[in-house]
Amino acid sequence: MWLFDIIKNGTLVDNQSYLINEGLLTNQRFPEPIQLLAREYRQRGKVWNNEPAIWHFLNSVSRDVEKMLEDNIADALILFNDNEYEHNTDGGFIGVTGTNARNFTLSTGNLIGFVKRGDYSLKISSRFGDAFLKYIIADADGFLEMENIGGESHDIGYEWLLAYLWNIKFKRAYRLGLPKTYIKQIERISPVRGTINAVDYFQNNFSGKYLCSYREHSYVSPATALFLKAYETIKHYSFCQATRSVYNAFLTANQGMKRSHQEILETPFYTNPFYKDYNVLIDLSKQIVTQQGSDFDTRHETNAFFFDISMLFEYFIRKLIKRDGIHLLSKFEQNYKIPSGALSSYKRKIEPDLVFENNGRLYVFDVKYKTFDPQYGVNREDLFQLHTYLGQYSNNATMGGCGFIYPMSEEKWTANNMDKTRGLISDVIRQQGQEIPFHVLFLKIPDNSSPNFNELMSKQCSTLIDTLKSKF
């Protein structure tokens, strides 16, 4: 197999390290190493065997995406205009170290996505599969369909994921009804309405009609046209059939109004807070209509989509907990800050992923999408961060417990005999004279190929919440 094929077909997944040594590719997920093909002596050069070009592509993507994340994260990532979504990945898309395409190490983190530049493309998939991605997006917004809705995982890139997210948000926003805006009308009418044009009245008072200007509600707006354009761009995906009736409602409301491409891309947000879910949809619609990703090299044909899967997973876990009625505090409700030793007055924020109360006690947990190490447990930095949280929160509250929540594949769950503990590891942290229960919980992720994945995943989510509540 060529390296050209490996990097574009979804073989690479998040939170992994891939070692290529003299053309032999190894990774802990592979049952056996993969011997990469090499261009033979005097063999004619092709796109797929041009190792210097592939090596340049990988290095440039690593460098340029990292710079984009640093300089303009709003354009680099698919974000959600929601204060509970927060990008929390420090690393870039990929890391590349080595000497050439036959000898290097490629590392991935919490970002998944797709980059196409000229003849070359790179795809980093979720290690849990596309069914998992669909589930956490749909379930978190309350639109999980338990039946198999069909998949687009055969697509080369991750455009389908953006389309799927848009489709879910389209359904969610429509629960508010068709959005209305005020428009100004100027009309010559008999009954007075709004403001009369005084000059016109004296010039034409014999007509019995008055030139009036007034405001009225209308469904016709740039936003309506924007949503229609976005739907028409992605309607070839099978999952869009579920929102065809919503599209038809917007089509009727638009009354055949035609707007320019520039006009719909300048669509403003709704100022009425009742329609805030439509503002999320406006953001995503503009990205779809413009195929907006990270166009960091306009000299080449470029297409890119990036998702912080750790951000999605955290949001998903928050929704699970809220849905069960647990009193979950906002991430920004208690704004703790600690001195950083800066020459200025700058202080660092303390924002655990999950803070909730029960029976007068406070619980602090972090959600980690990264791979859990069963031998050494939670990594050093994350554990120290938890101790910092406990030190601050215990100043003003009695701590009832703390810990972490990780996803774990069905395969690793079985290998680590997690059924024995129901996906729970418990201990005690001693801090400030208190003994605080410490828990590491795991959400078992079913095999992506399971025909009843959604049903199995739903059961595992219930098990996770039951296990969490048992420690209150």
ZIKA-V845971 format. One record per pair of residues at least 4 apart in sequence whose C-alpha atoms are under 6 Angstrom apart, sorted by the first residue. I is the first residue (numbers start at 0). J is the second residue. Records with the same first field share a line. If there is no record, write none. Layout:
I: J / J
This chain:
0: 35 / 36
1: 35 / 36
3: 47
5: 10
6: 121
7: 120 / 121 / 122
9: 122 / 124
11: 123
12: 123 / 124 / 125 / 126
13: 107 / 108 / 109 / 125 / 126
14: 107 / 108
15: 106 / 107
16: 105 / 106
17: 26 / 104 / 105
18: 24 / 25 / 104
19: 23 / 24 / 102 / 103
20: 102
21: 101 / 102
22: 35 / 101
23: 33 / 34
24: 32 / 33
25: 32
38: 48
50: 54 / 100
54: 100
55: 59
59: 63
60: 64
61: 93 / 94
65: 91
66: 70
67: 71 / 75
68: 72 / 75
72: 76
75: 293
76: 305 / 306
77: 306
79: 279
80: 279
86: 310
92: 110
93: 106 / 107
94: 105 / 106
95: 104 / 105
96: 103 / 104
97: 102 / 103
98: 102
109: 307 / 308 / 309
110: 306 / 307 / 308
111: 123 / 124 / 305 / 306
112: 122 / 123 / 157 / 304 / 305 / 306
113: 121 / 122 / 156 / 157 / 303 / 304
114: 120 / 121 / 302 / 303
115: 119 / 120 / 301 / 302
116: 300 / 301
117: 299 / 300
128: 447
130: 447
133: 137
134: 138
135: 139 / 315
137: 142 / 143
138: 142 / 143
139: 315 / 318
145: 453
159: 163
172: 276 / 277
179: 216 / 217 / 218
180: 216 / 217
181: 214 / 215 / 216
182: 214 / 215
183: 213 / 214
184: 212 / 213 / 214
185: 211 / 212
186: 210 / 211
187: 208 / 209 / 210
188: 208 / 209
189: 208
193: 212 / 213
194: 211 / 212
195: 210 / 211
196: 210
199: 203
200: 204
218: 252
219: 253
221: 263 / 266
222: 266
225: 263
229: 284 / 288
230: 234
234: 239
268: 278
280: 284
286: 290 / 291
292: 303 / 304
293: 303
309: 368
313: 366
318: 322
320: 325
321: 325
326: 355 / 356
327: 354 / 355
328: 354 / 355
335: 348 / 349
336: 346 / 347 / 348 / 349
337: 346 / 347
338: 346
339: 346
351: 365
352: 365
353: 363 / 364
354: 362 / 363
355: 361 / 362
356: 360 / 361
360: 397 / 398 / 399
361: 398 / 399
362: 399 / 400 / 401
363: 401
364: 401 / 402 / 403
365: 403
366: 403 / 404
367: 405
368: 405
372: 376
389: 393
393: 397
400: 435 / 436 / 437
401: 437
402: 437 / 438 / 439
403: 439
404: 439 / 440 / 441
405: 441
406: 441 / 442
407: 442 / 443 / 444
408: 443 / 444
409: 443 / 444 / 445
411: 415
412: 417
417: 421 / 422
422: 440 / 441
423: 439 / 440
424: 438 / 439
425: 437 / 438
426: 437
427: 435 / 436 / 437
428: 434 / 435
429: 433 / 434
452: 456
